[in-house]
């Protein structure tokens, strides 16, 4: 995966509020979590939450889907695996046996 894409994902996850949001979205699993539920759970003002969600969406870490009037955030688990894999793929590769 392109290092610029990985760097953007890690940059967005480097903010404590976004990391809390992302962790909650990941915990919700494949069904996702309603934005209102996130706001209630984390106690974040709506405009602030919207800003942070937008950053996570732009990094490809989460997607959103609408069901009626409810907007859900869903983790992009494939992207998460790509970021983790990027960090792990060459673990100890330069270590001499």
N, C-alpha and C positions, 0 to 999 in steps of 0.2 A: 504494500500500500504506500502511496505517496507520503513522504515525510511531512509535507505541508498540511495535509489532511489530518494526520495524526497530531501534529503540533497544535492545530486549531482545536481539536477535540480536547486535548490535554489542557490547553489554555482556558477553555470554557469550564472545564471541571476543576480548575484551580481556584475558583471563587467559592468561598464557604457556603453561600446561599445556594448557588447553582448545584453544588455537590449534594447538599441536603435535598434539593428538589429531585435531582437525578436518582439519588438513592431511593427516595419514596416511589418514583416512577418505576424503577427496576423491581422494587419489592412488590408492586402491584401486578407484575407479570404481564402476560400477553393481552389481558383484557384492558389494561391501562387504568388510569385514575382520572376522575373528573377534575377539571381545573378548580372548581369550587371546593372539592374535597381536599385538594392540595392546599388551598388557601386556608381552609379551616384547620387542617392538620398541622401546618407549619406556622400559622399566624403571620403570614406575609401580606401586606397590603396588595390589593388587586393590580394596581399599575406596576408595582415593583415585581410582582410575580410574573406578569405578562412580559416585562422586559427580560427577565432571566429565562423564561421559557423560550422566548424568541431566539436568544443566544444559543440555547441547547438545540433548537430546531435547525438553526443555520449551520451548526457543526455536524448535523446529521445524527445526533445522539438520541433524539426523540422525534416522533411524528405525532400528528394530531388527527383525530377523527371526530366528526360531529354526529351525534345521535339526537335528532330533534333539536332542542335548544341547549343541549349539554355538549361541551367540548371536552374530549378525553385526550390525555397525554399517554403515549405508549412508547416504551423503550425500544430502540432499534438494537436488538440484541446482537445482530450480525456486526454492526459497527463497534459495539462494545468488545466483542470477541476479536475484531481486527486490531483494536487499540491494545488490548491485553497481549495478543499474539505478537504484535510488533515489539513489545517490550521483552517478551519471553523468547522469541525465536532464536536469538543468538546468545542466549544465556551460556556463559562459560566457554564460548567458542574459542577464545584466545588462551584459555587455560591449558597449560602443558600437563600431559599425563605423567 
